[in-house]
Amino acid sequence: MGHASSKSPPEEEEGSHLSRLKQKLHIHGHHHHRLRRVFRRSHGNGSGSGASCLKLLAAEDFAGIALISLISAEMKFKDKWLACVSLGEKTFRTEISDHTEKPVWNSEKKLLLERNGPHLARISVFETNRISKNNLIGYCEIDLLEFLTRDPIETEKSFARHILSIVDYNEDGQLSFSEFCDLIKAFGNQVAANKREELFKAADKNGDGVVSMDELADLLAIQQEKEPLITCCPVCGEILEVSDRLNTVVHLSLCFDEGTGNQIMTGGFLTDKQASYGWIFKLSEWAHFSTYDVGLNFGSSASHILVFDRRTKRLVEELIDGKIVMSMRTIYQSKIGLRLIDKGAKELLISISEKQGRKMNSAESAKDIPKFVEFFKDQLNLAEVKYPLEHFKTFNEFFIRELKPGVRPIAFMEHDDVAVCAADSRLMAFKNIADSLRFWIKGQKFSTQGLLGKEIRSSNFIDGSLVIFRLAPQDYHRFHVPVSGTIEKLVNVPGNLYTVNPIAVNSKYCNVFTENKRVVSIISTAEFGKVAFVAIGATMVGSITFLKKEGDSIKKGDEFGYFSFGGSTVICVFEKGAIQIDEDLLANSSRSLETLVSVGMKLGIATRKQSETDLPNLENFVLEA
């Protein structure tokens, strides 16, 4: 770019400028193909061109394009550092910084935001002195929508300024005619190339012989409506739809993701923890010792359990010790392991659970609370807990902790024909039992009758909808009422204490839900008919305590009971056709992907009275909760 007095580059230099420009575009193209692969992987669409993969459903879905730049950080000690940005089902990472107290990354990434898509970005920082995996130092969440303009014209101008800066050879903020010609040649539009003098004059509104960035941005936006300068993407070669102005700008913006000289973050990761793993993880991936993908082979053979956080619309990784994963696979994924359980290990599991329960009720166990909090530091929000840590005299007191009033709002509290989530948990939801067997529960003998036991009349629930709430150790362990009604029955069903981890649930050799100790309650409602609420015991669960009794009237959101130490599960069974479960929960479950939910989030709507119900903005409640 140059002032009016600047000399245009000599003819031989012009060629080298264009050569450098095309070289930059080639680099972008390589990066963009990787981005398209990640996009297809995330959305389960392996077909079609890059343009179709990146295309919005409609113009009204467009929220903006966010450019995140990670510049540097202030740390308290010297080490090597890397940072990650996670949004939805995609994570990107920087290069590792030098050994310093102030790492400098100067890395950036563009992210396309849709109106109802993920918009909470998580930025995580890891120290990288670990051999196998790195240590999380800290993280924050940023709502990207708060920083965006939604004006498509401004988006176009921002794009134009960004891409045109690539031909600003002398960085003076203006384009000479020679530089303008280089840009037109790079666009590959012969018609526009033949009109370059005419176009340059049209852009040079004040006639000073040079074109400012704003002038050229205006020309590009106007020309794209009349006779587009860019008919195919110079980065990836995709043919652009001339009539689709917004999607053309979006496509080009995502292709041209450089221009500031900053490093582009590496993509292709699902979570920040995956992005942070060291060389041992990479070796195990190459050797196929573990898998790392959405759905995770139904959790049965994978080391890394991923869940979809409904609040942030982001994939998160569940923390499980590798030795525990290995032992669970050995026991639950083989006939030999289950035979060992049949020959006395069942009694051993019960004995160990009872002993552990007594230990967690001792005063000595309180010293384990800080270690537990540190291990789950990015998954526990102590600000929500009703009492400070020093209030708890045993580990179990902390485990069954109460939350502050109001931190779990109940969706549409005055509408009893809206069911809500019963626990802070990982949820799987299915329209019927057959779907649950196809996508999640692999036990060969699972049935509604087996789940509810002999004392409950199961015929009411034939082909009914099934919702599974799996609680992990770090979760709030009090469960709540999902629907309003009356407790008709409360029945104890004796059984084993298998783990409720997906590795066991997905085993074809084991029937966790129908063989474990459980308490079954039947709730009679006006809106949903009868609803079965099943609290299931598991390994290390000392007891299941109910705070309601038969005959009690209950309101959705009421505290129903709690699990003592250990993770466990609640299953709700609805009568056939009684509930329309929220589509996002069903869609995730059909991918064998659990959804991380909180107490009170909307679960579904009663179908029997749906025509009489006036519930505004039901589909947006999760975003507001």
Stockholm file with secondary structure:
# STOCKHOLM 1.0

chainA/1-625         MGHASSKSPPEEEEGSHLSRLKQKLHIHGHHHHRLRRVFRRSHGNGSGSGASCLKLLAAEDFAGIALISLISAEMKFKDKWLACVSLGEKTFRTEISDHTEKPVWNSEKKLLLERNGPHLARISVFETNRISKNNLIGYCEIDLLEFLTRDPIETEKSFARHILSIVDYNEDGQLSFSEFCDLIKAFGNQVAANKREELFKAADKNGDGVVSMDELADLLAIQQEKEPLITCCPVCGEILEVSDRLNTVVHLSLCFDEGTGNQIMTGGFLTDKQASYGWIFKLSEWAHFSTYDVGLNFGSSASHILVFDRRTKRLVEELIDGKIVMSMRTIYQSKIGLRLIDKGAKELLISISEKQGRKMNSAESAKDIPKFVEFFKDQLNLAEVKYPLEHFKTFNEFFIRELKPGVRPIAFMEHDDVAVCAADSRLMAFKNIADSLRFWIKGQKFSTQGLLGKEIRSSNFIDGSLVIFRLAPQDYHRFHVPVSGTIEKLVNVPGNLYTVNPIAVNSKYCNVFTENKRVVSIISTAEFGKVAFVAIGATMVGSITFLKKEGDSIKKGDEFGYFSFGGSTVICVFEKGAIQIDEDLLANSSRSLETLVSVGMKLGIATRKQSETDLPNLENFVLEA
#=GR chainA/1-625 SS CCCTTSCCCCHHHHHHHHHHHHHHHHHHHHHHHHHHHHHHHHHTCCCSCHHHHHCCSCGGGEEEEEEEEEEECCCSSCBCEEEEEEETTEEEECCCCCSBSSCEEEEEEEEEEETTSCCEEEEEEEECCCSSSCEEEEEEEEEGGGGCCCCHHHHHHHHHHHHHGGGCTTCSSEECHHHHHHHHHHHTCHHHHHTHHHHHHHHCTTCSSSEEHHHHHHHHHHHHHHSCSCSBCTTTCCBCCTTCHHHHHHHHHHHCCCCSSCEECEEEESSHHHHHCCHHHHHHHHTTSSCCSTTGGGGSSCSCEEEEETTTTEEEEECCCHHHHHHHHHHHSSHHHHHHIIIIIHHHHHHHHHHHHHHHTSGGGGGHHHHHHHHTTTTCCGGGBSSCGGGCSSHHHHHTCCBCTTSSCCTTTTCTTEEECCSSEEEEEESSHHHHHHHTCCCTTCCHHHHHCTTSCGGGGTTCEEEEEECCTTSCCEEECSSCEEEEEEEEECCBCCCCSHHHHTCTTCCHHHHBCEEEEEEECSSSSEEEEEEECCTTCCCEEESCCTTCEECTTCEEEEECSSCCEEEEEECTTSEEECHHHHHHHHTTCEEEECTTCEEEEESTTGGGCCCTTGGGHHHHC
#=GC SS_cons         CCCTTSCCCCHHHHHHHHHHHHHHHHHHHHHHHHHHHHHHHHHTCCCSCHHHHHCCSCGGGEEEEEEEEEEECCCSSCBCEEEEEEETTEEEECCCCCSBSSCEEEEEEEEEEETTSCCEEEEEEEECCCSSSCEEEEEEEEEGGGGCCCCHHHHHHHHHHHHHGGGCTTCSSEECHHHHHHHHHHHTCHHHHHTHHHHHHHHCTTCSSSEEHHHHHHHHHHHHHHSCSCSBCTTTCCBCCTTCHHHHHHHHHHHCCCCSSCEECEEEESSHHHHHCCHHHHHHHHTTSSCCSTTGGGGSSCSCEEEEETTTTEEEEECCCHHHHHHHHHHHSSHHHHHHIIIIIHHHHHHHHHHHHHHHTSGGGGGHHHHHHHHTTTTCCGGGBSSCGGGCSSHHHHHTCCBCTTSSCCTTTTCTTEEECCSSEEEEEESSHHHHHHHTCCCTTCCHHHHHCTTSCGGGGTTCEEEEEECCTTSCCEEECSSCEEEEEEEEECCBCCCCSHHHHTCTTCCHHHHBCEEEEEEECSSSSEEEEEEECCTTCCCEEESCCTTCEECTTCEEEEECSSCCEEEEEECTTSEEECHHHHHHHHTTCEEEECTTCEEEEESTTGGGCCCTTGGGHHHHC
//
